[in-house]
Amino acid sequence: MGGLARAQNAWRCSLAEEFYGFLPKATPTCDVVRVGLGEGRAERLIITLSHEGGTLTIDAAVWWPYAAPREVPLVIGLSFLGPAGVLMGEEFPLDPTARVSSDLRLGLNDKRLQPHIRGAHAARWPLALFAERGVALLLSCYGSWVPDDPQRWQDAGLAPFLNLGEGPHQSGAISLWAYALSRLVDVAVTLPEIDAARIAVAGHSRLGKAALWAAAHDARISTAIIHNAGTLGPALASHSTGETLMDLATSFPHWVSPSCRARLNAGITPTVDQHQALASIAPRNVIVGSAALDAWADPVAEYLGLCAAAPAFAGATELPAAEEVFGDAIAPMQSVLVRRGPLAYHLRPGGHDLLPADWRVYLSLLDAF
């Protein structure tokens, strides 16, 4: 094992101990049933995981590009509303056990998926753009894998299926969502249409944190697309002026490990920071995306995290200084793109969202890597 690999193992261990908790070690078997959907080149994937006599069945969907040849690249995402949030029709079922973000704009005060969410996030996952660029898309609802609720997060999904015990380094929800992304990679590599060497994971906000942590552990992931993920994403906690670790652990205690909460409450200074999570992905590709008005995620801290990670990536050690990227103001009139080797940084005007304009950049980068 080389020096970088040893360092990456040490970073992952420290990050798990101090923040995320450890990913489960279980490797369940996976069975997939493919069912055609009426909306374009789409299929419902009925995924059944089996482990130590128990089973867990979770839905996903995959969309294929136009006139797709064999072995196309794939983007895998956990999304807030799952495939039902992209599809307008009623063929894709709503998971009654899922608990998702209580987004008041969608009227989900009880955190349950409801019929009116169908198609509400279609702009976040622009199917036509993926199809035109020759990239397949696989989505599943994050709240089916781990309910996003501090009181109910262990009541359904992965926690009871894996019979997770308690302890200071117990997996938090971010680690379990990262584990879910790896299980979706398990699914992807069974699909003969997929180029297994070109599997990317993507996530927005808390799911960008999970995409980062998944890619840090799973070498089958060729590219991590980490969008508006802030704290415990790419943003340096030591430099952030937005959401702090304490803010996150207080508002979303289930996302992190009990050890993380205890250390923060005791005032213990972390020994690691997010550039080491990013560097754990080397030598593979990393795309960090920021929005200029997303102060809570802190675009400058996100970029500085990528800069600090750059020495671990061949060909990426000369990222421009933050002053060159952001200038005198953080609100650019146009998008900014920086790419050096396997690293890329995308900054656009506007706030905390995932937009078709972001995907035009990310899909072009996937072609270029």
Disulfide bonds with the S-S distance in Angstrom:
none
